Each structure stands twice: as C-alpha cells, then as structure tokens.
Amino acid sequence: MVPCLNQPLLNLQDEASISLSSSNRDMSIYDRTMMNVEHSRDKLNSYLNKEDFPRILEKCLLNAKEYYQMDHDEELYLAMRRLYTESMGESSIMINHEISRHRPIVSSFYKAAENIQIISPNLIDGIKTDLQNSGGYAKLLVDIDCCWLDEIREILDDMTLDVVHNRSARVIINDWRILSKTKLIQILCRNKNLRYIADNYLKCRSLINMVSVWKTDYQPRNGHDMNGDAMNFHFDCDHNRFLKVFIYLDDVTANHGPHVFVEKTSAKYRNSLPESLNRDGRYSSLEVINAGLVPKIVTGKKGTIIFADTQNLHRGTPVHFGATRYILQLQFVDSAFGARPAHKAEDIEDMNTILLEAAS
C-alpha cells in the first residue's frame, strides 16, 4: 500500500499496517528481510527465535497511530532486548533495513535554511561524518539563546522543591504540558536540520517519541543508587534503533557529571565485544577497561549538543559536591515499538508537527 501523503503522520498507511499473516502476499516480511541482508539463513537460524522475531518485526513496522492504539506488550519488548544481545546487534540492523524501505527519508528536510538557526546547514556533513566514524556520536557547541536554556533550568529548580530524592540524585521532567511551552523545545521539535540528521543516521523517516529534561545534584556515594541513575556502564535498547540529542543547559566540566561513552560499541560493532560484555544489564568501569575499551568523557560549554546512539556503552557520572548538571534530551526512533511510552499518543503527535506538515 502506498503511503497516503494527505493524511497526518500518525495516520500514514503503508505496508507496515498489513499483518504478516495476510494471505495476499507470496512471501512474509520475515522471509523478504532474510533475503535482503547479507547473512546466510543457517547463521540466522542459529540464534533467531522463529516465534519472536516475526512478531517483533511486525510491531516495528506498524505505523505510529496503530501502535499507540494497542496495549503495551512488555513480554515482546523484553524479547526484543534478548534478541539484540543474542544476535550481537544483527537483529536491530536487519529490522532497520526493512523499516527504511517502508518509511524512507523525507528529502524536503535536507539542509534547510531556517528562520531560527540551531544547526547551520554547513555543519551537517561534519556531524554525519562524526556519527559514522564513531559508531554513533557527534558533539558541537552551538549558539543557543541563553534565555531559552535558562527557562528550562528554572523549571527544574522549581520542581526540585516538590520532589523527594530518596537515593536518586536526579530530578526528571517529561510532562509534555510543561515542556511544550518552552521556547527551545518548541524550536527543536520543528527543526528540519535536526530531523534530517536523525533521519539520515536511522536511515528512515524517524519519530520523536520522548522529550525530557533533568537535573543531577551531588549525592553521597553510600546513599546513591548508581544503577538507578544510570551511572554504571550499560547500553540502551528501548527501541530497535534510535538517536538521542542531549543539550547541556549549563557548563559541564569533569565535576558536573559529564556523559561518558565507548565509541564503536553500537549494533554494527557489537560482534567485536568480548563475550563478558555481551549481556543486558550494568557493567563496572573495571569490566569495561579490562576488556580493552577506552571510555570518552564528554564535557562541554552551555549550549553543547551531543548526538548519541546510546546502543553504545555509556554512563552518567556522579556530580561533585557543590556542582549541578542540567540537561535536555530528545529521542528520535526508527519505530514506535519498544519500552512503555513516556508520553501520551497525542503528545507524541504534537512533538512531530513538522512531519504532519511535510505529509500534508
């Protein structure tokens, strides 16, 4: 079925909305995918769960409207995570290949000259190159109005008064009713160059499915839930493929809890990881270093943007006494299927207004 471009994004219809069991097809999506990738069937069958993989693929190919009308399937989501590790990332690549055929990149987003410039068009090729060379990371300092950054910091500071920290050092806000009113987030969600970078990396028409901001304060080590605050090494697998955009809302030095990652440990490179790290969960810094991997620390000035494929091993770091870190995050995904949604369907549709306009 050809996508109907006169309908909103969340109503787009394509082959993804057709059941794998449809009798009018000569070959299932699973079989066609197997033919479209450079792997032998014998190798695939050695680790692919024949029952789970077709269901995961079908969910990943659903259009967003259909997906968000369904109940969340936690069991299948966990099966996707297991498949990712068992296949050493190959399942993610195969599924993304099929997604890219169903939801191709919208060419009109390419290097747009926008009224409010966040990322200059002449920087895009460099960002793409950095993402490619590192396995999914790029960093740049852009000229963002300080008032827009401070607006979000003030919201986080106000919210802190109403939050009991327990063992966490973080205060997180993902309420779209609050975030959608901030100038910076309004601009980011409509930014064509940002969208183009995400689409190019994910090789498809991507979807913003999460926007959040958080503040991290000092927390004594003996009372800090490091795992809960994602401060031990791990990889994310909440969706098939995704690209996160972090923005430092204040200067982040080594004392402010900078982001740390290990390049070339994402899906494409996962088969080169030692067996000890090919598992879902948390890893100590010692495990990572003993495996011969070299973590990189991402400090940056206020307004620094980090493009991050967090299927790479990564972690946050504790904030030192007297320091605070403020950060904004957008997440672009190749498929709506995955972890339980952080936002309502109507809020996700609102985040993707730029796609609604491109489809009209």
C-alpha positions in Angstrom: 0.0 0.0 0.0 1.4 3.4 -0.9 1.7 6.0 1.9 -1.2 8.5 1.8 0.5 11.8 2.0 -2.6 13.8 2.5 -3.1 12.3 6.0 -1.3 13.3 9.2 1.8 11.4 10.3 0.0 9.2 12.8 -2.5 8.1 10.1 0.0 7.3 7.4 -0.7 3.9 5.9 1.9 1.7 4.3 2.9 -1.9 4.1 3.7 -1.7 7.8 0.0 -1.9 8.6 -0.5 -5.2 6.9 -0.4 -8.3 9.0 2.4 -10.8 8.5 -0.2 -13.4 8.2 -2.0 -11.7 5.3 -3.0 -14.3 2.7 -2.5 -11.9 -0.3 1.3 -12.0 0.0 3.6 -14.6 -1.6 6.3 -14.0 0.9 6.3 -12.9 4.6 8.1 -9.8 5.7 10.4 -12.1 7.7 11.4 -14.1 4.6 11.9 -10.9 2.5 14.1 -9.4 5.2 16.2 -12.5 5.4 16.8 -12.2 1.6 17.6 -8.5 1.8 20.5 -8.8 4.2 24.0 -10.3 3.7 23.6 -13.2 6.1 23.1 -16.9 5.4 19.9 -18.5 6.6 21.9 -21.1 8.5 23.6 -18.4 10.6 20.4 -16.5 11.3 18.6 -19.7 12.3 21.3 -20.4 14.8 20.2 -17.6 17.1 16.9 -16.1 15.9 13.8 -17.2 17.7 11.4 -18.0 14.9 8.4 -17.2 17.1 9.5 -13.9 18.5 11.4 -12.4 15.5 8.4 -12.1 13.1 6.2 -10.6 15.9 8.9 -8.1 16.8 9.4 -7.2 13.1 5.6 -6.8 12.6 5.4 -4.4 15.6 8.3 -2.4 14.4 6.7 -1.9 11.1 3.4 -0.7 12.4 2.6 3.0 11.8 2.6 5.1 15.0 -1.2 5.5 15.1 -1.8 1.8 15.0 0.9 1.1 17.6 -0.2 3.6 20.1 -3.8 2.3 20.0 -2.5 -1.1 21.2 -1.7 -2.2 24.7 1.9 -2.2 25.6 3.5 -5.7 25.2 6.2 -5.9 27.9 6.9 -9.5 27.1 7.6 -8.8 23.4 9.7 -5.7 24.3 11.9 -7.9 26.6 12.1 -10.5 23.8 13.5 -7.7 21.5 16.2 -6.9 24.1 17.1 -10.5 24.4 17.3 -10.9 20.6 19.5 -7.9 20.3 22.2 -9.4 22.6 21.8 -13.0 21.3 22.3 -11.8 17.7 25.1 -9.4 18.7 23.1 -6.4 17.3 22.3 -8.0 14.0 18.6 -8.2 14.6 18.5 -4.4 15.0 20.3 -3.9 11.7 18.0 -6.3 9.9 14.8 -4.7 11.2 16.1 -1.2 10.5 16.8 -2.3 6.9 13.1 -3.2 6.4 11.9 -0.1 8.2 13.9 2.1 5.9 12.1 0.5 2.9 8.7 1.3 4.4 9.4 4.8 5.8 12.0 6.4 3.5 13.6 9.7 4.4 11.6 12.9 3.6 14.0 14.6 1.2 12.5 18.1 1.9 14.2 18.2 5.3 17.7 18.3 3.7 19.8 21.2 4.9 17.0 23.6 5.3 17.7 27.4 5.8 15.5 28.0 8.8 14.3 31.3 10.4 15.7 30.3 13.8 19.1 28.6 13.2 20.1 25.9 15.8 22.3 23.9 13.5 23.8 25.6 10.4 23.4 23.6 7.2 27.2 23.8 6.6 27.7 21.8 9.8 25.5 18.8 8.8 28.0 16.9 6.7 30.6 17.1 9.5 28.0 15.8 12.0 27.1 12.9 9.7 30.8 12.0 9.3 31.4 12.1 13.1 28.4 9.8 13.7 29.7 7.4 11.1 33.3 7.4 12.3 32.5 7.0 16.0 29.7 4.5 15.7 27.1 7.0 16.7 28.4 10.1 18.5 28.9 13.7 17.5 29.4 16.9 19.6 29.2 20.6 18.7 28.8 23.9 20.5 26.0 26.0 19.0 24.8 29.5 19.6 21.6 29.0 21.5 19.9 31.9 23.2 20.8 31.7 26.9 17.3 32.7 27.9 15.9 29.6 26.3 18.4 27.4 28.2 17.7 29.2 31.5 14.0 28.9 31.1 14.3 25.1 31.4 16.8 25.3 34.2 14.4 27.5 36.2 11.6 25.0 35.7 13.9 22.2 37.0 14.9 24.3 40.0 11.2 25.0 40.8 10.3 21.3 40.6 13.1 20.3 42.9 11.2 21.7 45.9 8.4 19.2 45.4 10.5 16.1 44.9 11.8 13.7 47.5 15.1 12.4 46.2 15.3 9.1 48.1 18.5 7.5 46.7 18.5 9.3 43.4 20.5 12.4 42.5 18.2 13.3 39.7 15.0 15.3 39.1 13.4 14.4 35.8 10.6 16.2 34.0 8.9 14.6 30.9 5.5 16.2 31.3 4.7 17.5 27.8 2.2 20.0 29.1 5.1 21.8 30.8 7.9 21.1 28.3 5.8 22.1 25.2 5.5 25.6 26.5 9.3 26.3 26.5 10.8 28.1 23.6 13.8 25.9 23.0 11.8 22.6 22.9 9.2 24.2 20.5 12.1 25.1 18.1 13.9 21.8 18.4 10.8 19.7 17.6 10.3 21.7 14.5 13.9 21.9 13.4 14.4 20.4 10.0 18.1 20.1 10.2 17.9 18.2 13.4 15.3 15.9 11.9 17.4 15.4 8.8 20.4 14.3 10.9 18.3 11.8 12.8 16.7 10.5 9.6 20.0 10.1 7.9 21.5 8.2 10.8 18.5 6.0 11.3 18.0 5.6 7.5 14.3 6.2 7.7 11.6 8.8 8.5 12.1 8.9 12.2 9.8 9.8 15.0 10.4 11.9 18.1 8.9 9.8 20.9 10.4 11.3 24.0 11.4 14.7 25.3 12.7 15.1 28.8 14.9 17.4 31.0 16.7 16.6 34.2 18.9 18.0 36.9 21.5 16.0 38.7 22.8 17.1 42.1 25.5 15.8 44.4 24.6 12.6 46.3 26.9 10.9 48.8 28.2 7.6 47.4 27.0 5.5 50.3 23.4 6.6 49.7 23.3 6.9 46.0 21.5 4.4 43.7 24.1 4.4 40.9 22.4 1.8 38.9 19.0 3.6 39.1 20.6 6.8 38.0 22.3 5.0 35.0 25.8 5.8 36.3 27.3 2.4 35.6 28.1 1.3 32.1 25.2 -0.1 30.0 23.6 0.1 26.6 20.1 1.2 25.8 17.7 -1.0 23.9 14.4 0.7 24.5 13.7 0.7 20.7 15.1 -1.0 17.7 17.3 1.9 16.7 17.4 5.5 18.0 19.4 8.6 18.2 19.3 10.8 21.2 20.1 14.6 21.2 21.4 15.9 24.5 21.9 19.6 25.2 23.9 20.8 28.1 21.9 23.6 29.7 24.9 24.8 31.7 28.7 24.4 31.5 29.6 20.7 32.2 33.1 20.1 33.5 34.6 16.9 34.9 33.0 17.9 38.2 29.4 18.3 36.8 28.7 14.6 35.9 29.6 14.6 32.2 28.3 11.9 29.8 30.8 9.1 29.2 30.7 6.6 26.2 32.7 4.0 24.4 32.7 4.5 20.7 32.0 1.7 18.2 30.1 -0.5 20.6 26.7 0.0 19.0 24.8 -2.6 17.0 27.1 -2.5 14.0 30.1 -3.2 16.1 28.6 -5.4 18.8 30.0 -8.6 17.5 33.5 -7.4 18.3 32.7 -7.0 22.0 34.2 -9.6 24.4 31.7 -12.3 25.5 31.7 -10.9 29.0 30.1 -7.7 27.8 27.6 -9.3 25.5 24.8 -9.2 28.1 22.0 -6.9 29.1 22.5 -5.1 32.4 25.1 -2.9 34.1 28.9 -3.2 33.8 31.5 -1.8 36.2 34.1 0.6 34.8 36.7 -2.0 35.6 35.0 -4.6 33.4 34.9 -2.1 30.5 38.6 -1.1 30.9 39.8 -4.7 31.4 38.1 -5.5 28.1 40.5 -3.1 26.4 37.8 -0.4 25.8 38.6 3.3 26.2 35.7 5.4 27.6 35.5 9.0 26.4 34.3 11.9 28.6 32.0 14.5 27.0 32.5 17.8 28.8 31.1 21.0 27.2 30.1 24.6 27.4 26.5 25.7 28.0 24.7 25.0 24.7 26.7 22.0 23.7 24.7 19.5 21.6 25.6 15.8 21.7 24.2 13.4 19.2 24.3 9.9 20.8 23.4 6.4 19.7 23.2 5.0 23.2 23.3 1.5 22.0 26.9 2.3 22.5 28.1 1.5 26.0 27.8 4.7 28.1 27.0 6.0 31.6 26.5 9.1 33.5 29.0 10.2 36.2 28.3 11.4 39.7 28.2 15.2 40.3 30.8 16.5 42.7 29.8 18.4 45.9 28.7 21.9 45.1 28.0 21.2 41.4 24.8 20.6 39.4 24.2 19.3 35.9 21.2 20.4 33.8 20.4 18.6 30.5 17.7 18.3 27.9 17.1 15.2 25.8 15.1 14.4 22.6 14.9 10.9 21.3 14.4 10.0 17.7 13.4 6.4 17.0 13.1 4.3 13.8 10.0 2.6 15.3 7.4 3.3 17.9 7.6 -0.2 19.3 9.7 -0.7 22.4 9.6 0.2 26.0 6.5 1.6 27.6 5.9 5.1 26.1 6.9 8.0 28.3 4.2 10.2 26.7 0.6 10.0 25.6 -0.1 9.4 21.9 -1.5 12.8 21.3 1.6 14.4 22.9 3.9 12.4 20.6 1.8 13.6 17.6 2.3 17.1 18.8 6.1 16.7 19.0 6.1 15.6 15.4 4.2 18.6 13.9 6.9 19.1 11.4 6.2 15.7 9.9 2.5 16.4 9.8 3.2 19.5 7.7 5.6 17.6 5.4 2.9 15.0 4.8 0.1 17.5 4.0 
